[in-house]
Amino acid sequence: MARTNTRFVEAFNEILTLCEETGIGGAMPSENALAAQFDVSRTVVRGVLARLFDEGIISGTGREKLIQRLPTPADQMQGPPVLLTIEELEGKFLDWVLRMDVPPGTVLNVAQLAKEFSVATHTLQEFFSSLSRFSIVARRPRGGWELNGFTPDYAVELSDFRTVLELNSVRHLVELPPQHPIWAKLDKLEADHRELLQRIDTDYHDFSVLDEAFHAAINGVVTNRFVKEFQNIISLVFHYHFQWNKSDERTRNEAAIHEHLAYLDGLRSGDMTRAVDAARAHLMTSKQTLLNSLRVNSHTG
């Protein structure tokens, strides 16, 4: 049906409920009464009534329209998809690349991806434009976008800057008082890590989301808009790109979980040196994993 705007869909479903409450043989209110009751125009009401007539739910001519049959769940109209924000789109894009193993050099079809992600085309363009500042995607000479690969130099620079940011967060976190919300959040993250360890053989892919939540929690203790922006880029790189190397993904993810648990112990110890050392060890492993992935997959630019 051509009328798929949100208000029409809402009015149709509301009047459908009215039909059910009225029952077979009952009379429909007038167009004016329906318009007033559901706060819509008479044009919308006429459209709703026309659809109800076409579906055999109501019958009659002129002002007298009777309920012919009771509606079923299948008669309910589905509204247009809820469009994602930029923040929600990052997660969708990450998951798409992870699950589909999207390689460097892939042409990104904006129209197709906008439909797949339920996002406005202009939002997707804005998202890709933000990624292009960090060379994650690039504009093609004749228009459109392409997913870039990462050079070893890019990986080293990003990893080193990530370490600077996160060690700064660690130093802040260790000195936070016991009543700060971060400690409860870390308790929950530890429980989630131990739970994933129990099903690591089948669900090792789930580590990517857990890893992102873990580092976001740590870096979230520092209120800094630049740290927040860089965390988005770090997520896209460290939480999908290195996983193109699938040869030992399960083993790597299990090892990373144990490193996270050691990291958590360091943070809870209250010992700044121990906490920083645990963080630095894990970040060094992540850096080496990314570099190994680039070499295995020949993603050398």
Secondary structure as GFF3:
##gff-version 3
##sequence-region A 1 301
A	DSSP	alpha_helix	6	22	.	.	.	ID=ss1
A	DSSP	alpha_helix	31	38	.	.	.	ID=ss2
A	DSSP	alpha_helix	42	54	.	.	.	ID=ss3
A	DSSP	beta_strand	58	59	.	.	.	ID=ss4
A	DSSP	beta_strand	66	67	.	.	.	ID=ss5
A	DSSP	three_ten_helix	73	75	.	.	.	ID=ss6
A	DSSP	alpha_helix	86	100	.	.	.	ID=ss7
A	DSSP	beta_strand	107	108	.	.	.	ID=ss8
A	DSSP	alpha_helix	110	117	.	.	.	ID=ss9
A	DSSP	alpha_helix	121	132	.	.	.	ID=ss10
A	DSSP	beta_strand	137	139	.	.	.	ID=ss11
A	DSSP	beta_strand	145	147	.	.	.	ID=ss12
A	DSSP	alpha_helix	152	174	.	.	.	ID=ss13
A	DSSP	alpha_helix	181	198	.	.	.	ID=ss14
A	DSSP	alpha_helix	200	203	.	.	.	ID=ss15
A	DSSP	three_ten_helix	204	206	.	.	.	ID=ss16
A	DSSP	alpha_helix	207	219	.	.	.	ID=ss17
A	DSSP	alpha_helix	225	238	.	.	.	ID=ss18
A	DSSP	three_ten_helix	241	244	.	.	.	ID=ss19
A	DSSP	alpha_helix	249	269	.	.	.	ID=ss20
A	DSSP	alpha_helix	272	296	.	.	.	ID=ss21
###
